[in-house]
Amino acid sequence: MTTTQEPVHRQLGMTDDEYDSVIEILGREPRDAELAMYSVMWSEHCSYKSSRKHLGRFPTEAPWVVVGPGENAGVVDLGDGWLAALRIESHNHPSFVEPYQGAATGVGGILRDVFTMGARPIALWDQIRFGPLTEPKNRYLFKGVVAGIAGYGNAVGVPTVGGEIEFDDCYSGNPLVNVMCLGILKRDQLVLGTAGEPGSIAVLLGKATGRDGIGGASVLASASFDDESGDKRPSVQVGDPFEEKKLIEACLELYERGLVVGVQDLGAAGLSCAVSEPAGRADVGMDVDLNSVHTRESGMTAPELLMSESQERMMAFVAPENVEDVLAVADRWEIDSAVVGEVKGGGTLTIRHDGEVVAEMPAASLADNAPLYDRPSVRPDWIDALQQTRFVDEGLPVSETLSRLLADPGIGSSAWVHTQYDHMLFLNTVVGPGSDGSLLRIKGTDKGISVSTDGNGRLCYLDPRVGGARLIYESALNVAVTGAEPMAAVDNLNFGNPEKPEVMWQFIESIEGMSKALEALDIPVVGGNVSFYNETDGVDIHPTPVVGIMGLADPMPATPPRLDRAAESMEVWVVGPDPTDNLAGSAVQRLSGELTGLPTKPSPETARGVIDTAIRLSGDVPVLHDISDGGLAVALAEICIASGVGAEVRDEFPFSEDPHRFLLVVPPGKMPETDMARRIGTIGGDQIVINGEDLALSQASDIWNHAIERALET
């Protein structure tokens, strides 16, 4: 019996129509190396072919935006000559296949995105989601991912200062590993990913190229998982944080000395991306000699060299008179380097290997001519019945319910995770892990930068438009309670298979909800990432957009609000609208094993007023704390545990997670004048008392502090 082998382009993830488009562009059948380049550059991960049509809905412009979407990282103006570069990326699929290296190289890649812009990376945030820790595979993935983030971040010397951890059944077959990075720079240090003018020289810097990572992020992130996903293990890249540290310092010296005209990191799609995107942006071509690429494995073919996603590599574009200086800087930092090409006019990318032309195509066609799909979008037929099944607070026992919530590893202390990270590197961290938002000082100035990263797949599953909007409002409020004005966002959109019309509907609705909220708060999106095909055996994750919002405090409060500053006899106030009994998508509902109802809709006007109030109060009160997962009850317990003192309050719906609310703790009689505030109780004693039901502070602390450890031991 004769079996017919699948065509090469299909093995590389291309459709027949996409292959025909390549033939039309080239006017002939593609060579092997050309097919390899188009396959990775036209992958979902690199080309955004299923999402580009809809991403333009995001607001992206503001007077303070210096560099918006389309570059390696977004850049915003902080005033007085200071800029901030920010970026978020996913490494979901590689982290499922090999959790330590998948997460570690995700950190390495996001660092390169930021220092490519001329910025020194100063902080990282991790957004990680897994299935329940009762399953051995989920425990293995969770431990491996945390170890990978810690191992790379600590070794390279960039602190991880915040993030979010979540556990839900929908992520059992497909964990989410999103990482955000922030860097700072002076305006004259800004570098863009351009190839420059004809005559510029392409210099490859960093680690030698190997076969690790061939078909890595670009292919893994463009396909679904199945029972044979383990066979893809060699596709995951291997990171070297010490090499990255040298690369950071070498590149920062090159920027400071003005020796480069443009820089591109070699992330997804490797060398294929590093030569085509900068050339396409500059409307030029390039001649590249693959024999000049320094390798650590012998006999690598042209397609392998072009597809490899080996880590810790950068492409610098240099004026001819500066090439020797660039090579000397690389040598001083013990970085391998090689001249691999020259920029040409005309827009044609020509690549040679062993003296022969192995690829010749319009440089811009690899990005600009990538397929653009308008995939069908259909509202799921199951969502109406789901939304009509209400879940409300029907006299839940407060102390028992609070105990169960504090024991949830997604709500309890993140110390098991964040104590593995060095969050005090650089000594810039003013408010660190475990708080609503992270607050960092810019040394030598009065400025502070605050960041919060947030996601909520449960809300977005029930109503993606409402969930997307509430995600923005929550993240912005988390920034505001540190005393900072929200000013820019990056997003990581994690969704299932875009070939399913229901998934595309979730995607489009989430973007619409996020965009309306961003417009209401005047927050532009300066960059982002889309991760599709987050499914295993045909089962999609909940739609899980993640957002990172950055804010500026100028000047930074002398004593910013912190959770650990409550004391005996202080008053507890709640600011924001009165809550409802609606618990759709809440942490309490998850305790029941259900996911039904229609989440409470946000109010743009209320959101703006509450955020402005939080910013105004931040310099005058000791404690501000956003009310979110677990409602007011959990928010109060977190303040009491951090401060080591009890409290007694009354609230009609203590587990409501309705939006636009925060707790405020002040000394007696010192409550600043503000609308939408009501006094609900006092701080004091050794019990957490809510509506007359008490939970010993010592018991609450023990449950909360060891939530993750106990879940891992289950």
Buried (B, 14 or more C-beta within 10 A) or exposed (E): EEEEEEEBBBEBBBEEEBBEBBEEBBEEEBBBBBBBBBBBBBBBBBBBBBBBBBBEBBBBEBEBBBBBBEBBBBBBBBEEEBBBBBBBBBBBBBBBBBBBBBBBBBBBBBBBBBBBBBBBBBBBBBBBBBBBBEEEEBBEBBBBBBBBBBBBBBBBBBBBBBBBBBBBBBBBBBBBBBBBBBBBBBBEBBBBBBBBEBEBBBBBBBBBBBBBBBBBBBBBBBBBBEEEBEEBEEBBBBBBBEBBBBBBBBBBBBBEEEBBBBBBBBBBBBBBBBBBBBBBBBEBBBBBBBEBBBBEEEEBBBBBBBBBBBBBBBBBBBBEEBBEBBBEBBEEBEBBBBBBBBBBEEBBBBBBBEEEEBBBBBBBBBBEBBBEBEBEBEEBEEBEEBBEEEBBBEEBEBBEBBBBBBBBBBBBBBBBBBEBBBBEBBEBBBBBBBBBBBBBBBEEBEBBBBBBBBBBBBBBBBBBBBBBBBBBBBBBBBBBBBBBBBBBBBBBBBBBBBBBBBBBBBBBBBBBBBBBBBBBBEBBBBBBBBBBBBBBEEBBBBBBBBBBBBBBBBEBBEBBBBBBBBBEEBBBBBBBBEBEBBBBBBBBBBBEEBBBBBBBBBBBEBBBBBBEBBBEBBBBBBBBBBBBBBBBBBBBBBBBBBBEBBBBBEBEBBBBBBBBBBBBBBEEEEBBEBEBBEBBBBBBBEBBBBBEBBBEBEBBBBBBBBBBEBBBEE
